[in-house]
């Protein structure tokens, strides 16, 4: 049976890079989230991430994954802010360890709480090194995580953290400036990290147009993630997918 991680890797090999969209269940109604998920799938997104820094309704989150998997034929992947967001209805979960910070809860504490549930649920787990990068503004993830981001001009710090994650056995590196970020991850940092480690690099935060998305791919991003800034604009979603799929 093909895993979700293998499907993502196949997308990268076939299309040059993958385009993922992020839906925030705290911002919108179930009906609106369904509409936007269909819009993302129709725009040729390769997978949908669902997650938030602060979950206000765990029951609604479970129903959301179940419903989205019924209406779209691309993977619906959990992008959790903490163990309370773990559900049994996701296709897979990005098991995020915030290696850029020194908050023990986000390095291992929440994972210990989530692990038994994930084993019981049988949800595919994708160990992911989550690295917060300075964005130019205070984002929700920076505030909620109580961590300091990697400075934008410190490529060497990002490289060392990503390599440590690789040696720890993680499968993805996720460079993120956060939802609503004033600036996205610098191309120089993406280039430095992707050239230094063997892991696929995911890049998200502050990416609002096709030119920015293509820049990330050309710098070495294996997957590009966009969120609320573009998910309500069908035309821009199509253009973003085309910009990311350099091999398509």
MDAnalysis code that builds the backbone (N, CA, C; Angstrom):
import MDAnalysis as mda
import numpy as np

u = mda.Universe.empty(744, n_residues=248, atom_resindex=np.repeat(np.arange(248), 3), trajectory=True)
u.add_TopologyAttr("name", ["N", "CA", "C"] * 248)
u.add_TopologyAttr("resid", np.arange(1, 249))
u.add_TopologyAttr("resname", ["UNK", "UNK", "UNK", "UNK", "UNK", "UNK", "UNK", "UNK", "UNK", "UNK", "UNK", "UNK", "UNK", "UNK", "UNK", "UNK", "UNK", "UNK", "UNK", "UNK", "UNK", "UNK", "UNK", "UNK", "UNK", "UNK", "UNK", "UNK", "UNK", "UNK", "UNK", "UNK", "UNK", "UNK", "UNK", "UNK", "UNK", "UNK", "UNK", "UNK", "UNK", "UNK", "UNK", "UNK", "UNK", "UNK", "UNK", "UNK", "UNK", "UNK", "UNK", "UNK", "UNK", "UNK", "UNK", "UNK", "UNK", "UNK", "UNK", "UNK", "UNK", "UNK", "UNK", "UNK", "UNK", "UNK", "UNK", "UNK", "UNK", "UNK", "UNK", "UNK", "UNK", "UNK", "UNK", "UNK", "UNK", "UNK", "UNK", "UNK", "UNK", "UNK", "UNK", "UNK", "UNK", "UNK", "UNK", "UNK", "UNK", "UNK", "UNK", "UNK", "UNK", "UNK", "UNK", "UNK", "UNK", "UNK", "UNK", "UNK", "UNK", "UNK", "UNK", "UNK", "UNK", "UNK", "UNK", "UNK", "UNK", "UNK", "UNK", "UNK", "UNK", "UNK", "UNK", "UNK", "UNK", "UNK", "UNK", "UNK", "UNK", "UNK", "UNK", "UNK", "UNK", "UNK", "UNK", "UNK", "UNK", "UNK", "UNK", "UNK", "UNK", "UNK", "UNK", "UNK", "UNK", "UNK", "UNK", "UNK", "UNK", "UNK", "UNK", "UNK", "UNK", "UNK", "UNK", "UNK", "UNK", "UNK", "UNK", "UNK", "UNK", "UNK", "UNK", "UNK", "UNK", "UNK", "UNK", "UNK", "UNK", "UNK", "UNK", "UNK", "UNK", "UNK", "UNK", "UNK", "UNK", "UNK", "UNK", "UNK", "UNK", "UNK", "UNK", "UNK", "UNK", "UNK", "UNK", "UNK", "UNK", "UNK", "UNK", "UNK", "UNK", "UNK", "UNK", "UNK", "UNK", "UNK", "UNK", "UNK", "UNK", "UNK", "UNK", "UNK", "UNK", "UNK", "UNK", "UNK", "UNK", "UNK", "UNK", "UNK", "UNK", "UNK", "UNK", "UNK", "UNK", "UNK", "UNK", "UNK", "UNK", "UNK", "UNK", "UNK", "UNK", "UNK", "UNK", "UNK", "UNK", "UNK", "UNK", "UNK", "UNK", "UNK", "UNK", "UNK", "UNK", "UNK", "UNK", "UNK", "UNK", "UNK", "UNK", "UNK", "UNK", "UNK", "UNK", "UNK", "UNK", "UNK", "UNK", "UNK", "UNK", "UNK", "UNK", "UNK"])
u.atoms.positions = np.array([
    [0.830, -1.193, 0.000],
    [0.000, 0.000, 0.000],
    [0.874, 1.256, 0.000],
    [0.592, 2.199, -0.880],
    [1.364, 3.427, -0.979],
    [1.026, 4.353, 0.182],
    [2.040, 4.840, 0.872],
    [1.822, 5.755, 1.982],
    [1.605, 7.180, 1.457],
    [1.112, 8.048, 2.329],
    [0.932, 9.450, 1.955],
    [2.292, 10.089, 1.683],
    [3.294, 9.765, 2.477],
    [4.630, 10.313, 2.237],
    [5.144, 9.887, 0.875],
    [4.933, 8.638, 0.507],
    [5.350, 8.178, -0.818],
    [4.600, 8.913, -1.924],
    [3.312, 9.153, -1.699],
    [2.525, 9.908, -2.686],
    [3.090, 11.306, -2.868],
    [3.464, 11.942, -1.769],
    [4.053, 13.269, -1.854],
    [5.398, 13.231, -2.580],
    [6.193, 12.225, -2.288],
    [7.478, 12.090, -2.959],
    [7.290, 11.831, -4.454],
    [6.275, 11.070, -4.799],
    [5.970, 10.823, -6.211],
    [5.556, 12.114, -6.913],
    [4.773, 12.930, -6.215],
    [4.372, 14.230, -6.772],
    [5.602, 15.071, -7.074],
    [6.520, 15.115, -6.136],
    [7.731, 15.904, -6.350],
    [8.524, 15.396, -7.545],
    [8.661, 14.080, -7.645],
    [9.426, 13.502, -8.753],
    [8.755, 13.770, -10.097],
    [7.443, 13.752, -10.116],
    [6.693, 13.891, -11.362],
    [6.463, 15.333, -11.764],
    [6.263, 16.195, -10.772],
    [5.849, 17.565, -11.068],
    [6.910, 18.615, -10.737],
    [8.051, 18.170, -10.244],
    [9.115, 19.096, -9.891],
    [9.032, 19.579, -8.463],
    [7.829, 19.852, -8.010],
    [7.562, 20.248, -6.623],
    [6.068, 20.085, -6.378],
    [5.690, 20.040, -5.108],
    [4.285, 19.869, -4.761],
    [3.694, 21.134, -4.177],
    [2.405, 21.335, -4.452],
    [1.688, 22.506, -3.937],
    [0.660, 22.056, -2.910],
    [0.800, 22.565, -1.679],
    [-0.085, 22.213, -0.579],
    [-0.806, 23.468, -0.104],
    [-2.063, 23.320, 0.257],
    [-2.824, 24.446, 0.792],
    [-3.190, 24.152, 2.245],
    [-3.208, 25.208, 3.051],
    [-3.468, 25.073, 4.488],
    [-4.806, 25.708, 4.835],
    [-5.694, 24.906, 5.425],
    [-6.990, 25.397, 5.888],
    [-6.972, 25.507, 7.410],
    [-7.460, 26.634, 7.921],
    [-7.500, 26.887, 9.360],
    [-8.927, 26.665, 9.862],
    [-9.188, 25.600, 10.619],
    [-10.555, 25.284, 11.049],
    [-11.131, 26.260, 12.058],
    [-10.304, 27.116, 12.632],
    [-10.821, 28.092, 13.597],
    [-11.341, 29.355, 12.933],
    [-11.022, 29.560, 11.689],
    [-11.369, 30.813, 11.026],
    [-12.699, 30.753, 10.269],
    [-13.103, 29.524, 9.859],
    [-14.217, 29.404, 8.943],
    [-15.192, 28.324, 9.390],
    [-16.422, 28.397, 8.892],
    [-17.419, 27.361, 9.159],
    [-17.080, 26.093, 8.389],
    [-17.702, 24.989, 8.790],
    [-17.489, 23.725, 8.095],
    [-17.866, 23.854, 6.624],
    [-18.970, 24.526, 6.348],
    [-19.420, 24.676, 4.957],
    [-18.416, 25.466, 4.127],
    [-17.867, 26.512, 4.717],
    [-16.886, 27.323, 3.994],
    [-15.580, 26.554, 3.800],
    [-15.182, 25.784, 4.786],
    [-13.975, 24.968, 4.655],
    [-14.150, 23.920, 3.564],
    [-15.340, 23.332, 3.479],
    [-15.610, 22.369, 2.403],
    [-15.494, 23.049, 1.042],
    [-16.077, 24.244, 0.940],
    [-16.034, 24.963, -0.333],
    [-14.597, 25.269, -0.737],
    [-13.810, 25.696, 0.225],
    [-12.426, 26.054, -0.091],
    [-11.587, 24.824, -0.396],
    [-11.865, 23.710, 0.271],
    [-11.145, 22.480, -0.030],
    [-11.403, 22.040, -1.465],
    [-12.645, 22.100, -1.890],
    [-12.978, 21.760, -3.277],
    [-12.289, 22.710, -4.246],
    [-12.239, 23.966, -3.891],
    [-11.580, 24.962, -4.721],
    [-10.089, 24.642, -4.866],
    [-9.462, 24.258, -3.758],
    [-8.039, 23.912, -3.789],
    [-7.789, 22.676, -4.654],
    [-8.627, 21.664, -4.492],
    [-8.475, 20.451, -5.292],
    [-8.676, 20.741, -6.773],
    [-9.675, 21.549, -7.092],
    [-9.938, 21.910, -8.487],
    [-8.798, 22.730, -9.080],
    [-8.084, 23.463, -8.235],
    [-6.973, 24.287, -8.705],
    [-5.689, 23.483, -8.889],
    [-5.735, 22.176, -8.627],
    [-4.610, 21.264, -8.834],
    [-3.635, 21.238, -7.669],
    [-4.109, 21.539, -6.458],
    [-3.275, 21.340, -5.277],
    [-3.021, 19.843, -5.103],
    [-1.896, 19.503, -4.521],
    [-1.513, 18.096, -4.369],
    [-1.940, 17.499, -3.035],
    [-2.216, 18.330, -2.051],
    [-2.701, 17.872, -0.747],
    [-3.227, 19.074, 0.012],
    [-4.040, 18.796, 1.015],
    [-4.580, 19.839, 1.879],
    [-4.090, 19.584, 3.302],
    [-3.513, 20.616, 3.908],
    [-3.159, 20.572, 5.317],
    [-4.272, 21.240, 6.115],
    [-4.569, 20.693, 7.276],
    [-5.583, 21.277, 8.149],
    [-4.973, 21.438, 9.534],
    [-4.954, 22.685, 10.026],
    [-4.396, 22.900, 11.341],
    [-4.436, 24.352, 11.745],
    [-4.146, 24.590, 13.019],
    [-4.217, 25.934, 13.570],
    [-3.352, 26.002, 14.819],
    [-2.996, 27.207, 15.213],
    [-2.209, 27.376, 16.437],
    [-3.064, 27.220, 17.688],
    [-4.364, 27.482, 17.550],
    [-5.266, 27.433, 18.708],
    [-6.585, 26.802, 18.279],
    [-6.819, 25.562, 18.701],
    [-8.027, 24.844, 18.308],
    [-9.159, 25.141, 19.279],
    [-10.286, 25.634, 18.732],
    [-11.426, 26.008, 19.572],
    [-12.503, 24.932, 19.635],
    [-12.449, 23.926, 18.704],
    [-13.472, 22.887, 18.695],
    [-12.885, 21.571, 18.220],
    [-12.532, 20.688, 19.167],
    [-11.943, 19.396, 18.813],
    [-12.950, 18.513, 18.086],
    [-14.202, 18.535, 18.515],
    [-15.235, 17.715, 17.865],
    [-15.419, 18.143, 16.418],
    [-15.473, 19.446, 16.196],
    [-15.618, 19.949, 14.838],
    [-14.436, 19.592, 13.973],
    [-13.247, 19.523, 14.553],
    [-12.050, 19.173, 13.802],
    [-12.133, 17.745, 13.290],
    [-12.608, 16.827, 14.116],
    [-12.760, 15.433, 13.700],
    [-13.735, 15.309, 12.539],
    [-14.866, 15.982, 12.638],
    [-15.862, 15.944, 11.563],
    [-15.313, 16.555, 10.276],
    [-14.502, 17.598, 10.434],
    [-13.959, 18.285, 9.271],
    [-13.089, 17.345, 8.433],
    [-12.176, 16.642, 9.075],
    [-11.320, 15.722, 8.331],
    [-12.157, 14.655, 7.627],
    [-13.111, 14.118, 8.346],
    [-13.970, 13.081, 7.778],
    [-14.694, 13.598, 6.537],
    [-15.217, 14.797, 6.627],
    [-15.963, 15.362, 5.514],
    [-15.055, 15.696, 4.332],
    [-13.912, 16.295, 4.601],
    [-13.010, 16.668, 3.508],
    [-12.517, 15.438, 2.746],
    [-12.261, 14.362, 3.454],
    [-11.814, 13.135, 2.775],
    [-12.904, 12.547, 1.891],
    [-14.140, 12.876, 2.208],
    [-15.253, 12.390, 1.383],
    [-15.401, 13.176, 0.088],
    [-15.006, 14.440, 0.096],
    [-15.324, 15.294, -1.048],
    [-14.133, 15.623, -1.948],
    [-12.899, 15.346, -1.500],
    [-11.740, 15.588, -2.367],
    [-10.953, 14.289, -2.524],
    [-10.231, 14.175, -3.637],
    [-9.474, 12.957, -3.895],
    [-7.973, 13.168, -3.742],
    [-7.581, 14.189, -2.987],
    [-6.184, 14.402, -2.636],
    [-6.029, 14.217, -1.131],
    [-4.805, 13.930, -0.658],
    [-4.626, 13.675, 0.773],
    [-5.035, 14.863, 1.644],
    [-5.658, 14.554, 2.776],
    [-6.019, 15.559, 3.780],
    [-5.174, 15.249, 5.014],
    [-4.225, 16.129, 5.299],
    [-3.166, 15.856, 6.264],
    [-3.289, 16.787, 7.466],
    [-3.172, 16.232, 8.647],
    [-3.240, 17.017, 9.873],
    [-1.938, 17.784, 10.095],
    [-2.088, 19.065, 10.435],
    [-0.972, 19.970, 10.699],
    [-1.220, 20.559, 12.094],
    [-1.001, 19.752, 13.144],
    [-1.517, 20.088, 14.478],
    [-0.680, 21.101, 15.233],
    [-1.355, 21.907, 16.037],
    [-0.665, 22.825, 16.924],
    [-0.256, 22.177, 18.237],
    [-0.967, 21.099, 18.625],
    [-0.635, 20.378, 19.847],
    [-1.338, 19.021, 19.820],
    [-1.136, 18.234, 20.875],
    [-1.686, 16.881, 20.925],
    [-3.203, 16.866, 20.920],
    [-3.821, 17.958, 21.366],
    [-5.274, 18.030, 21.388],
    [-5.895, 18.069, 20.014],
    [-5.102, 18.290, 18.988],
    [-5.618, 18.352, 17.628],
    [-5.471, 17.034, 16.872],
    [-4.973, 16.005, 17.523],
    [-4.838, 14.695, 16.886],
    [-6.219, 14.083, 16.660],
    [-6.466, 13.618, 15.448],
    [-7.745, 12.999, 15.109],
    [-7.500, 11.665, 14.411],
    [-8.532, 10.831, 14.387],
    [-8.413, 9.534, 13.729],
    [-8.935, 9.561, 12.302],
    [-9.324, 10.728, 11.819],
    [-9.954, 10.840, 10.506],
    [-9.060, 11.473, 9.450],
    [-7.790, 11.746, 9.782],
    [-6.849, 12.325, 8.816],
    [-6.194, 11.208, 8.000],
    [-5.785, 11.537, 6.785],
    [-5.021, 10.579, 5.978],
    [-3.630, 10.370, 6.562],
    [-3.066, 11.421, 7.135],
    [-1.741, 11.356, 7.758],
    [-1.606, 12.568, 8.660],
    [-0.559, 12.572, 9.465],
    [-0.287, 13.706, 10.341],
    [1.176, 14.090, 10.198],
    [1.431, 15.387, 10.076],
    [2.796, 15.877, 10.188],
    [3.129, 15.927, 11.676],
    [3.991, 15.025, 12.111],
    [4.364, 14.918, 13.526],
    [5.456, 15.951, 13.764],
    [5.032, 17.172, 14.074],
    [5.897, 18.333, 14.079],
    [6.691, 18.453, 15.376],
    [8.015, 18.454, 15.253],
    [8.876, 18.770, 16.386],
    [9.526, 20.117, 16.094],
    [9.284, 21.085, 16.953],
    [9.742, 22.444, 16.703],
    [11.212, 22.571, 17.078],
    [12.072, 22.099, 16.178],
    [13.504, 22.022, 16.475],
    [14.176, 23.387, 16.480],
    [13.499, 24.417, 15.953],
    [14.097, 25.755, 15.950],
    [14.034, 26.420, 17.321],
    [13.182, 25.925, 18.198],
    [13.015, 26.511, 19.519],
    [13.565, 25.617, 20.611],
    [13.409, 26.068, 21.831],
    [13.886, 25.298, 22.978],
    [12.755, 25.047, 23.969],
    [11.533, 25.024, 23.437],
    [10.357, 24.720, 24.245],
    [10.187, 23.201, 24.272],
    [10.471, 22.588, 25.411],
    [10.467, 21.128, 25.500],
    [9.108, 20.519, 25.146],
    [8.032, 21.250, 25.435],
    [6.702, 20.735, 25.108],
    [6.544, 20.515, 23.611],
    [7.122, 21.409, 22.813],
    [6.965, 21.310, 21.368],
    [8.077, 20.502, 20.704],
    [9.107, 20.189, 21.495],
    [10.149, 19.290, 20.993],
    [9.765, 17.831, 21.214],
    [9.168, 17.518, 22.383],
    [8.863, 16.121, 22.702],
    [7.626, 15.949, 23.577],
    [7.294, 16.935, 24.403],
    [6.207, 16.771, 25.377],
    [4.867, 16.449, 24.748],
    [4.440, 17.239, 23.790],
    [3.164, 16.996, 23.126],
    [3.177, 15.679, 22.348],
    [4.333, 15.280, 21.875],
    [4.459, 14.050, 21.086],
    [4.217, 12.807, 21.948],
    [4.685, 12.870, 23.191],
    [4.459, 11.757, 24.116],
    [2.970, 11.584, 24.370],
    [2.248, 12.689, 24.474],
    [0.808, 12.618, 24.679],
    [0.094, 12.088, 23.433],
    [0.571, 12.480, 22.272],
    [-0.109, 12.123, 21.031],
    [0.204, 10.711, 20.561],
    [1.390, 10.199, 20.860],
    [1.847, 8.934, 20.283],
    [0.907, 7.755, 20.546],
    [0.458, 7.524, 21.781],
    [-0.447, 6.390, 22.001],
    [-1.746, 6.500, 21.211],
    [-2.258, 7.719, 21.080],
    [-3.481, 7.915, 20.298],
    [-3.248, 7.594, 18.831],
    [-2.132, 8.057, 18.301],
    [-1.832, 7.804, 16.890],
    [-1.662, 6.312, 16.624],
    [-1.056, 5.606, 17.554],
    [-0.913, 4.155, 17.400],
    [-2.285, 3.490, 17.398],
    [-3.159, 3.928, 18.313],
    [-4.512, 3.369, 18.374],
    [-5.297, 3.700, 17.106],
    [-5.159, 4.926, 16.621],
    [-5.916, 5.354, 15.452],
    [-5.395, 4.740, 14.154],
    [-4.117, 4.401, 14.106],
    [-3.545, 3.877, 12.877],
    [-3.297, 4.933, 11.810],
    [-3.227, 6.200, 12.234],
    [-2.969, 7.296, 11.294],
    [-1.494, 7.293, 10.903],
    [-1.226, 7.487, 9.610],
    [0.157, 7.554, 9.158],
    [0.858, 8.765, 9.781],
    [2.032, 8.532, 10.338],
    [2.797, 9.580, 11.008],
    [4.005, 9.951, 10.151],
    [4.173, 11.256, 9.880],
    [5.307, 11.739, 9.094],
    [6.142, 12.649, 9.996],
    [7.250, 12.138, 10.559],
    [8.081, 12.956, 11.441],
    [8.648, 14.163, 10.691],
    [8.387, 15.350, 11.214],
    [8.711, 16.582, 10.504],
    [9.414, 17.572, 11.421],
    [10.555, 18.078, 10.961],
    [11.280, 19.108, 11.690],
    [10.668, 20.463, 11.355],
    [10.049, 21.079, 12.340],
    [9.364, 22.354, 12.142],
    [10.287, 23.473, 12.585],
    [10.606, 24.381, 11.659],
    [11.577, 25.437, 11.924],
    [10.949, 26.791, 11.641],
    [10.760, 27.566, 12.699],
    [10.168, 28.889, 12.577],
    [11.254, 29.897, 12.223],
    [10.983, 30.682, 11.161],
    [11.941, 31.661, 10.663],
    [11.374, 33.061, 10.886],
    [12.237, 33.991, 11.248],
    [11.836, 35.365, 11.491],
    [11.023, 35.917, 10.318],
    [9.887, 36.549, 10.625],
    [8.943, 36.945, 9.587],
    [8.770, 38.446, 9.427],
    [9.257, 39.222, 10.372],
    [9.042, 40.659, 10.320],
    [7.848, 41.112, 11.118],
    [7.092, 40.160, 11.676],
    [5.955, 40.504, 12.522],
    [5.741, 39.374, 13.524],
    [4.991, 39.637, 14.578],
    [4.691, 38.598, 15.567],
    [3.524, 37.763, 15.055],
    [3.784, 36.525, 14.677],
    [2.747, 35.648, 14.153],
    [2.147, 34.807, 15.278],
    [1.014, 34.173, 14.975],
    [0.340, 33.344, 15.968],
    [1.241, 32.217, 16.457],
    [1.948, 31.574, 15.534],
    [2.764, 30.431, 15.930],
    [3.924, 30.863, 16.817],
    [4.496, 32.029, 16.557],
    [5.578, 32.502, 17.419],
    [5.052, 32.801, 18.816],
    [3.898, 33.453, 18.892],
    [3.327, 33.798, 20.196],
    [2.928, 32.544, 20.972],
    [2.206, 31.634, 20.302],
    [1.701, 30.450, 20.992],
    [2.811, 29.470, 21.376],
    [3.885, 29.434, 20.586],
    [4.968, 28.487, 20.868],
    [5.950, 29.010, 21.907],
    [5.888, 30.304, 22.194],
    [6.814, 30.929, 23.148],
    [8.266, 30.625, 22.785],
    [8.573, 30.718, 21.500],
    [9.936, 30.486, 21.026],
    [10.388, 31.651, 20.159],
    [11.699, 31.774, 20.021],
    [12.256, 32.789, 19.143],
    [12.558, 32.150, 17.783],
    [12.199, 32.808, 16.693],
    [12.465, 32.250, 15.367],
    [13.935, 32.371, 14.988],
    [14.333, 31.594, 14.001],
    [15.679, 31.696, 13.445],
    [15.803, 33.031, 12.713],
    [16.830, 33.823, 12.975],
    [16.991, 35.104, 12.267],
    [17.061, 34.895, 10.753],
    [16.466, 35.816, 10.019],
    [16.376, 35.674, 8.570],
    [17.747, 35.580, 7.888],
    [18.724, 36.253, 8.428],
    [20.030, 36.272, 7.783],
    [20.987, 35.198, 8.271],
    [20.508, 34.250, 9.072],
    [21.380, 33.231, 9.650],
    [21.153, 31.873, 8.988],
    [21.570, 31.749, 7.737],
    [21.403, 30.490, 7.010],
    [22.123, 29.337, 7.705],
    [23.274, 29.622, 8.297],
    [24.058, 28.560, 8.925],
    [23.324, 27.946, 10.107],
    [22.571, 28.755, 10.851],
    [21.797, 28.223, 11.982],
    [20.698, 27.292, 11.468],
    [20.024, 27.709, 10.399],
    [18.985, 26.859, 9.808],
    [19.579, 25.560, 9.291],
    [20.727, 25.626, 8.660],
    [21.390, 24.427, 8.126],
    [21.709, 23.433, 9.233],
    [22.262, 23.923, 10.329],
    [22.641, 23.035, 11.429],
    [21.422, 22.376, 12.058],
    [20.329, 23.139, 12.228],
    [19.113, 22.566, 12.790],
    [18.520, 21.504, 11.865],
    [18.515, 21.770, 10.571],
    [17.961, 20.805, 9.617],
    [18.790, 19.528, 9.579],
    [20.108, 19.665, 9.649],
    [20.966, 18.482, 9.635],
    [20.772, 17.649, 10.898],
    [20.627, 18.314, 12.035],
    [20.356, 17.585, 13.274],
    [19.050, 16.806, 13.151],
    [18.042, 17.432, 12.551],
    [16.757, 16.752, 12.348],
    [16.924, 15.529, 11.452],
    [17.725, 15.651, 10.412],
    [17.972, 14.507, 9.533],
    [18.625, 13.369, 10.307],
    [19.606, 13.693, 11.116],
    [20.303, 12.664, 11.896],
    [19.394, 12.050, 12.970],
    [18.381, 12.784, 13.385],
    [17.409, 12.247, 14.339],
    [16.365, 11.356, 13.662],
    [16.388, 11.299, 12.341],
    [15.493, 10.396, 11.625],
    [14.223, 11.015, 11.091],
    [14.133, 12.338, 11.097],
    [12.926, 12.976, 10.579],
    [12.877, 12.868, 9.054],
    [11.670, 13.013, 8.496],
    [11.453, 12.762, 7.075],
    [11.282, 14.028, 6.249],
    [10.905, 15.129, 6.890],
    [10.710, 16.398, 6.199],
    [11.291, 17.524, 7.046],
    [11.698, 18.605, 6.379],
    [12.048, 19.856, 7.047],
    [11.027, 20.897, 6.603],
    [10.399, 21.543, 7.553],
    [9.360, 22.534, 7.251],
    [9.851, 23.904, 7.714],
    [10.209, 24.764, 6.762],
    [10.614, 26.132, 7.058],
    [9.384, 27.027, 6.989],
    [9.110, 27.758, 8.048],
    [7.833, 28.464, 8.175],
    [8.044, 29.835, 8.798],
    [7.388, 30.857, 8.228],
    [7.378, 32.169, 8.888],
    [6.073, 32.421, 9.611],
    [5.042, 31.619, 9.336],
    [3.792, 31.721, 10.077],
    [2.679, 32.348, 9.279],
    [1.453, 32.041, 9.690],
    [0.276, 32.598, 9.035],
    [0.236, 34.108, 9.220],
    [-0.014, 34.826, 8.137],
    [-0.071, 36.275, 8.209],
    [1.279, 36.945, 8.301],
    [2.341, 36.196, 7.999],
    [3.686, 36.752, 8.097],
    [3.884, 37.903, 7.125],
    [4.682, 38.895, 7.555],
    [4.988, 40.025, 6.684],
    [5.937, 39.627, 5.570],
    [6.765, 38.614, 5.799],
    [7.742, 38.184, 4.810],
    [7.832, 36.660, 4.815],
    [8.199, 36.092, 3.682],
    [8.347, 34.644, 3.563],
    [9.795, 34.232, 3.850],
    [10.044, 32.934, 3.843],
    [11.395, 32.417, 4.092],
    [12.323, 32.874, 2.968],
    [13.477, 33.442, 3.286],
    [14.384, 33.920, 2.240],
    [14.857, 32.794, 1.321],
    [15.001, 33.118, 0.051],
    [15.469, 32.119, -0.922],
    [16.853, 31.607, -0.550],
    [17.693, 32.473, -0.010],
    [19.047, 32.049, 0.353],
    [19.024, 30.964, 1.418],
    [18.089, 31.060, 2.371],
    [17.995, 30.047, 3.417],
    [17.465, 28.735, 2.856],
    [16.482, 28.809, 1.979],
    [15.960, 27.589, 1.343],
    [17.062, 26.901, 0.555],
    [17.820, 27.680, -0.189],
    [18.901, 27.129, -1.006],
    [19.965, 26.483, -0.123],
    [20.300, 27.152, 0.962],
    [21.332, 26.639, 1.855],
    [20.892, 25.340, 2.522],
    [19.659, 25.299, 3.027],
    [19.170, 24.113, 3.733],
    [18.971, 22.946, 2.764],
    [18.325, 23.201, 1.629],
    [18.058, 22.108, 0.683],
    [19.345, 21.536, 0.099],
    [20.389, 22.344, 0.021],
    [21.661, 21.854, -0.482],
    [22.508, 21.165, 0.564],
    [22.098, 21.276, 1.816],
    [22.903, 20.758, 2.923],
    [22.378, 19.441, 3.481],
    [21.075, 19.204, 3.343],
    [20.479, 17.978, 3.879],
    [19.841, 17.163, 2.755],
    [19.541, 15.926, 3.069],
    [18.927, 15.025, 2.089],
    [17.412, 14.996, 2.180],
    [16.848, 15.712, 3.123],
    [15.409, 15.686, 3.340],
    [14.693, 16.674, 2.424],
    [13.465, 16.362, 1.989],
    [12.654, 17.341, 1.252],
    [12.353, 18.540, 2.145],
    [12.402, 19.725, 1.558],
    [12.156, 20.956, 2.301],
    [10.782, 21.512, 1.934],
    [9.951, 21.714, 2.935],
    [8.638, 22.329, 2.788],
    [8.764, 23.794, 3.208],
    [8.153, 24.692, 2.451],
    [8.258, 26.125, 2.762],
    [6.861, 26.739, 2.819],
    [6.567, 27.458, 3.902],
    [5.264, 28.100, 4.052],
    [5.375, 29.434, 4.761],
    [4.290, 30.204, 4.668],
    [4.222, 31.489, 5.349],
    [4.566, 32.655, 4.445],
    [3.627, 33.583, 4.300],
    [3.902, 34.810, 3.565],
    [4.006, 34.667, 2.066],
    [3.588, 33.530, 1.501],
    [3.666, 33.311, 0.049],
    [2.294, 33.625, -0.533],
    [2.204, 34.697, -1.297],
    [0.900, 35.192, -1.733],
    [0.738, 35.286, -3.243],
    [1.798, 35.056, -4.011],
    [1.679, 35.188, -5.457],
    [2.535, 34.136, -6.160],
    [2.246, 33.862, -7.441],
    [2.979, 32.820, -8.183],
    [4.477, 33.086, -8.259],
    [4.864, 34.337, -8.385],
    [6.288, 34.657, -8.489],
    [7.037, 34.234, -7.225],
    [6.451, 34.495, -6.074],
    [7.081, 34.101, -4.817],
    [7.142, 32.580, -4.694],
    [6.071, 31.904, -5.118],
    [6.044, 30.442, -5.056],
    [7.118, 29.841, -5.958],
    [7.246, 30.365, -7.173],
    [8.268, 29.850, -8.089],
    [9.669, 30.103, -7.544],
    [9.866, 31.249, -6.911],
    [11.167, 31.549, -6.315],
    [11.556, 30.489, -5.283],
    [10.579, 30.055, -4.481],
    [10.868, 29.048, -3.456],
    [11.270, 27.713, -4.092],
    [10.569, 27.340, -5.148],
    [10.889, 26.084, -5.829],
    [12.272, 26.156, -6.469],
    [12.552, 27.266, -7.123],
    [13.853, 27.413, -7.784],
    [14.994, 27.441, -6.768],
    [14.682, 27.844, -5.537],
    [15.697, 27.844, -4.481],
    [15.888, 26.463, -3.865],
    [14.976, 25.517, -4.171],
    [15.144, 24.157, -3.668],
    [13.989, 23.596, -2.879],
    [12.894, 24.346, -2.727],
    [11.741, 23.829, -1.987],
    [11.127, 22.640, -2.719],
    [10.872, 21.569, -1.987],
    [10.199, 20.398, -2.558],
    [8.691, 20.573, -2.536],
    [8.196, 21.351, -1.559],
    [6.764, 21.613, -1.411],
    [6.578, 23.061, -0.952],
    [5.574, 23.698, -1.515],
    [5.228, 25.072, -1.152],
    [3.821, 25.072, -0.564],
    [3.638, 25.786, 0.540],
    [2.357, 25.839, 1.240],
    [1.841, 27.273, 1.243],
    [0.583, 27.440, 0.872],
    [-0.078, 28.738, 1.025],
    [-1.314, 28.555, 1.888],
    [-1.761, 29.673, 2.494],
    [-2.888, 29.581, 3.414],
    [-3.977, 30.569, 3.124],
    [-4.454, 31.215, 4.167],
    [-5.674, 32.022, 4.074],
    [-5.547, 33.221, 3.150],
    [-4.327, 33.649, 2.862],
    [-4.156, 34.826, 2.012],
    [-4.617, 34.580, 0.583],
    [-4.670, 33.308, 0.174],
    [-5.001, 33.030, -1.239],
    [-6.112, 32.008, -1.424],
    [-6.525, 31.324, -0.356],
    [-7.408, 30.170, -0.550],
    [-8.827, 30.546, -0.980],
    [-9.176, 31.833, -0.941],
    [-10.504, 32.251, -1.380],
    [-10.484, 32.857, -2.795],
    [-9.368, 32.676, -3.505],
    [-9.209, 33.240, -4.845],
    [-8.898, 32.110, -5.820],
    [-9.901, 31.566, -6.521],
    [-9.680, 30.411, -7.403],
    [-8.615, 30.659, -8.469],
    [-8.645, 31.843, -9.080],
    [-7.678, 32.131, -10.127],
    [-6.255, 32.130, -9.614],
    [-6.062, 32.712, -8.456],
    [-4.710, 32.763, -7.905],
    [-4.245, 31.372, -7.465],
    [-5.150, 30.546, -6.972],
    [-4.794, 29.174, -6.624],
    [-4.289, 28.413, -7.844],
    [-4.969, 28.555, -8.961],
    [-4.554, 27.886, -10.203],
    [-3.179, 28.381, -10.623],
    [-2.971, 29.682, -10.558],
    [-1.686, 30.252, -10.956],
    [-0.564, 29.796, -10.012],
    [-0.858, 29.688, -8.722],
    [0.140, 29.227, -7.761],
    [0.523, 27.781, -8.033],
    [-0.478, 26.933, -8.280],
    [-0.187, 25.528, -8.576],
    [0.679, 25.402, -9.815],
    [0.371, 26.163, -10.844],
    [1.156, 26.119, -12.080],
    [2.584, 26.595, -11.842],
    [2.746, 27.601, -10.986],
    [4.082, 28.124, -10.697],
    [4.928, 27.121, -9.932],
    [4.284, 26.356, -9.057],
    [5.008, 25.359, -8.256],
    [5.354, 24.132, -9.078],
    [4.452, 23.728, -9.955],
    [4.649, 22.494, -10.731],
    [5.578, 22.729, -11.911],
    [6.831, 22.968, -11.585],
    [7.812, 23.299, -12.626],
    [8.113, 22.123, -13.548],
    [7.813, 20.907, -13.097],
    [8.066, 19.748, -13.945],
    [6.818, 19.183, -14.576],
    [5.677, 19.861, -14.328],
    [4.392, 19.353, -14.815],
    [4.135, 19.697, -16.260],
])
